[in-house]
Amino acid sequence: MLRSVHLPVMPPVAPMLAKLVREVPVGDYWYEPKWDGFRCIAFRDGNEIVLGSRNGRPLTRYFPDIVDALLAHCPDRCVVDGELVIATQGGLDFDALSQRIHPADSRVRSLAETTPASFVAFDLLALGDADLRSEPFFTRRAVLAEAFSGCTPPVHLTPATRDPAVASDWFHRFEGAGLDGVVAKGAGLPYREDQRVMLKIKHERTADFVVGGFRWYKGDRGLVGSLMLGIYQGEMLQHVGVIGSFSAARRREILDDLAPYREPSSDHPWGAWAEAAEPGGRRLPGVASRWNAKKDLSFELLRPELVVEAAFEHLQGSRLRHTAQFRRWRPDREPRSCTYEQVEVAVPALLADVFGASGR
């Protein structure tokens, strides 16, 4: 990887990160839509392209379509921070994007044709022999906009605005296209690798879910790792996601809360799935991690009688896109009342409107 390019900024690069705030900040900021895909630092040196993930893992072999697109549409020598996404008529499709991470080269090539990706550029770390990381963001944005002024799909320059009113409009209007929210970057902000110095404003809703099972925390049988959430779709209890962020003390307390439900009946709706998750079991969706084959995703079933209220960002299809956040137990709710009808969803929006947006 390191020998394939010779640039003023060399791979791997840990991208600059954002911390969560609840309102669009007002001040000396640039605002951009927050894309929901794979963070990607793209390195180009002539005919060589290297794609690196947020955690430094190589992405190049999984996205030959993006390699070709960047060779056609980005400067000969540059380092660009952006997002890999898959855009469909229904908005961004993260599940399809995840399928692109496949060990078989033939499958990778096939998916590149059937579910092509896009690259959305939103920062420039280097151009030619110049290292731009110490430059303020407004300078990097101006150079990026000029360098990518002629790009065409599947390479895009992200919209940006200085107007917080426009950013607030984007926050509400573009959610239905699958965007996460809005990012605010200080106009004078240098590029600070692996530091949470940007601000992100994300969507949050709450709904009630059935707790159908749980996983242990890193194999510790005294700590709950995550709660497995279900929603009824007709007679089926659909697994939709997890709650997984707790303090150590809370992980112990939750185990006590789950104790009355830890003797499920033999006809639990997730029984076959739980058996497949055991060592040597048959692989089913959700049992093995696409990113870490050694990760233990086995779980313990619970009687599906416990209801929890949780905060979430949005549904993608029938599942929660991100990990939900615990709010409170709901002993007053009947599990069968936890259906998709109670879940608020975003109004659909066209990605063409997002890509075509411009701010003042």
N, C-alpha and C positions, 0 to 999 in steps of 0.2 A: 504493500500500500504506500509506504513512505517513499519507495524508489520510483514510483510511477509518475509522480509530479514533483516539480521544483518551483515552489511559489514562496512569496514573502510570508505567507501564513500556511503552515503545513498541517496535514491531518495527523492525529485526530484533534478536533476542536470540540470542547464542551460548550454548547450554545448558551447565550445569555437567557435568563429565565425571568418569570414574572411572579409577583405575589398577589394574592387575592384581595380585592376591595369590593365593596358592595354598591358603590355609586360611581358614575363617570366623573373623574376628577376634573376640576377647572383650573387652568393655569397655562404654563408654557409647555404644552404637550403636543405631540402628534398622535393621532388616533388611527387605528387600523382594525378591520374585522379580525376576529380570532378564528383561525382555520382549524378544523377538526380532522387531523390526519397524522402522518408521521413527520415529526421534525427532522429536517435533513439539511446538512451542510454540504454544498456541492463545490468541488474543486475542479477547475479546468485548467490544464496546461497543454495547449495545442490540441492534439488528437486524443489526449488522455483525460478521462473523467473519473473521479472518485466521489462516491456518495457515502456520507457517514451519518449514522443515526445520532439521536440525542445522547445515548450512552456509549458512543464510540464504536458501535458495531458496524461493519460494512454492509451497505445496502445495494451496492453497485450491481451485483449479479441478479438481483431480484427485479430490477427495473431497466431492462435494456431499451424500452421505449423512451424513458426519460434521458438515458445516456444519449440516444440519437437526437432527441429534441434539444438538449443543451448544446450539443455540438453544432446544431443548426442555428441556435437563437441566442447564445450568450457570448460575451467577449472571449477572445482567444486565451487570455490568462486572467483568471479571477477566482475569488472565493465568495460564494453567495449563501446566505442563510435563508431558508425557506421551508415550505411544507409540501409534502407529497400527499395528494388527495386523489380520490376517484369521484368524478362528477357525473351524475346521472340526471335524468329528467326529474327524479324525485328528490334531488339534492345530493349532498355528499354521502357516500356509502362507505363507512368505516369497515364493515364486515367484508366487503369485496376487497378493500385495501389489505386487510389482514391476510386474506387468502393468497396474496401475492408472495408472501414469505413461505416458499415451498422448496424442499431439498432437490427436487427433480428438475433439471434444466429444461426438459421438454415441456413440463407443466408450466414453468416460468414463462417460456416463449409463447405457449398457448394463451395464458392469462393476459400477457402483454397485448395480445391481439383482441381478445374478447372483452377484457375490462381494462382498457388503457388508463394510465394515470396521468395526472397533471402536476406541474411544479409551480408553486406560487412563491415568487421571490419577494422578500420584505426587508432584507438588510444586505449590505455589501462590506465584507471584511478586507478584501484586497482587490486591486485592479492593476494589471501589469506588474510592475515591480514595487508598487506602493502598498504599504500596510496601512489600512484605514481605521484600525481598531481604536486608535487614540483620538480620532476625529469626532466632533460632536455629531449626534444623530442627524441633525438637519443637513449637515454636509454630506454624510453618507447617503441620505435619502436623495439628495439632488443628483449625486453621481450615479446612484442606482437607477433613478428614473431616466437619466440620459442614456445609460448603458443598455437599458432594456426597453427603450422607447419603441423599437421596431419588432419586439417579440410578438409572436402569434401563438395561439393554442397548439400544443398543450402547455406552453410556458406562459405564465402570467405575471405581471407586476401588480402587487396588491394595492387596492385603493388606499388612500391616506388622506386625512383632513386635519386641519388645525382647529376646527369648529366643534366644540363639545355638543352643540345641538345636533349637528350632523351625526356625530358619533352615537348619540342617544337614539336617533332615528335608526341607524344601522343596527344597534343592539336589539331593538324590538322587531324591525322589519325583516332582517336577514336570518332570524332564528329558524324559520320554516324551511330554509335551504340547507340546514344542517350545520350552521356555524355556531361556535361555542359562546360567542359574546364579542367583547371589544378589548383591545390592548391599547394602553396609553404609554408612550415613550417620551421621556423628558427630551426637549429639543437639544439640550446641551449634553446629553448622555453619551459617553464613550461606550465602546463595546466591551462589556465586562463578562468574560467567560465564566459560566457556571455560577453566576450570582443572580439573586432575585432582585433586580433593580428596576424592572419594568412593572407596570400595574395591569392586572387583568380583571375585567368585570364579567362575571359569568351568570348564566340563568340558573334559577333555583325554584323548584316547586316541591310540594309535599304530597304524599299519598299514603294509603294504608296497604300493607303487604302481609301475607302469611309467611311465617318463619317455618320452612319445611325441613331445615337441616342446618348444620354448622360444621365448620372446619376448625381444627386445633391450630394454635399459634406456634408455628415452627416446631411442630412435633411435641410441644409441651402439653401434657394431658391435664394440666391445671389451669390453662389459659385458653379462652376462646379466641380464635383467629378471625373468623368472619361468620356472619349470619347469612344464610341463603334464603333469598326472597322469592315468593311465588305470587302469582295473580291468577285467578280463575278465568278460564276462557271456556265457557260452557261447563262441561264436567271435568275438564282437564286443568290441573294445577300447573301452569306454565312457569318454569324457572326463568326469572327475568334479570337477576343480578345479585349483588351482595352488599352488605354493610361490613366494612373492614377496618375502620379507624377508631381505635379505642386506646385509652391509657392502660397501663399494666394493671392498675387497681380495678378499673372498670371491666377488664377481661375476666378477672376472677369473680366479680359480682355477677356478671351476666351468666356465668356458668351456674350459679345458684338459681338465677331466674329461669334457666332452661331445665333444671332438674325435674320438675313435674311432667315434662313432655318427652323424656328420653327413653320411653318404652313404646315405640311406634308399633302399630299393627302390621301384620304380614302383607296387607294389601296397600301399603303406602304408595301414593302415585309416583314416587321417585325410587321405588325399590330396585328395579332393574338397573337403573343408572348407578345407584350406590354400589351394587354388586360389581359392576363393570369397573368402578373406580378402585377396587381392591387390587393389591399386587397380583399380577398375572391375569387380571380380568380383561374382557373384551373392550376395546377402546370405543367410547361413545363421545358425542360432542360435549365439550366442557370438561372432560376427564383429563386430557393431556394438554399441557401448555404449549402453544405454538412457539413461544420464545424461549422456554426452558423445559426441555423434555424430562429433566430430573425432578422438577418441582412436584411435590406431593399435593394432589388436588382431591384426595379421598375425603369423604365426609361422613358424618354421623347423622342419621335421620332423626327427626323429631315428629311427634304427632302434630299434624297440621292444624293446630287449634290456637296457636299464639299469634296475635296480630301486633305489628309494630308500625308506627308512623315514622317515615323516613323522608328526608329531603333528597331530591335528585335534580339533575340538570335537564335531561331530555330523554325521551324514548327514541331509539332507532329501530324501526320495525316493531317487534314485540318485546325488545329487551332494553334495559337501561344502558345508556352509552358509557357512563362512568360509575364508579363506586358510589353508592348512596351513603347518606349520613344519618346516624341514629338521632331521633328526636324524642320519642317516648313510646312506652308500651300502650296498647289500646285494648284493655280487657273488656271495654264496652262494645267492641265491634265483633260481629260474627265473621268468621273466616270466609264464608261464602259470599259476603258482601264486598270482598276485595276483588273487584273485576276491573277490566280495562275502562269501563264507562266512567269510573271515578277519577281516572288519570287525565289531567289536562295536557293537551298536546299543542304544539306550535302550529300556527296557520302556515300552510305551504307557501313558499316563495321560490322564485326562479333564480338559479345560480347565475344566469345571464345578467340579471340585474345587479348581482354582487360584483361580478367581474367588470361590469360596465360603470360601476359607481365612481363618482369623483367628488371630492370635497373642496371647500373653499380654503 
